[in-house]
């Protein structure tokens, strides 16, 4: 009788643990499915649909960086800077060395009007990746909004040095130079 009870307990435990492991696998798989669906919706410009799917993904797997990344970008596209920043905060918690996460959070902070916070994030992005031309360009733009035109020109010039074929970086530098004068378009 005791042997049967022990055998029953071992079998029961194996079934329960097997079900738990399978359940975890299903959650991870489902989170991945929602992530991919959210990415597709984001790429089509369905920001709200992307947020919905990506929210399902993070509920199923709270440690899924791609879901926070895409959802933060979707929130930014929707102009919900606070939620975008919260997602980029979580993304940075998951990977503190992700230069692009700091850059994205900086753009959300800029959208919110927090230019000093944006510059601080871009400084961090550049510290992590000194060849991040986009971070230099973005920091130059924000510095120009702050009235720091010399710093803006320096950053925009560095962006062009790092990525000379990027026409957008040349355009940013030209805009900063135009703001040095009273020239009106």
Secondary structure, 3 states (H helix, E strand, C coil): CHHHHHHHHHHHHHHHHHHHHHHHHHHHHHHHHHHHHHHHHHHHCCHHHHHHHHHHHHHHCCCCHHHHHHHHHHHHHCCCHHHHHHHHHHHHHHCCCCHHHHHHHHHHHHHHCCHHHHHHHHHHHHHHCCCCHHHHHHHHHHHHHCCCHHHHHHHHHHHHHHCCCCHHHHHHHHHHHHHCCCCCC
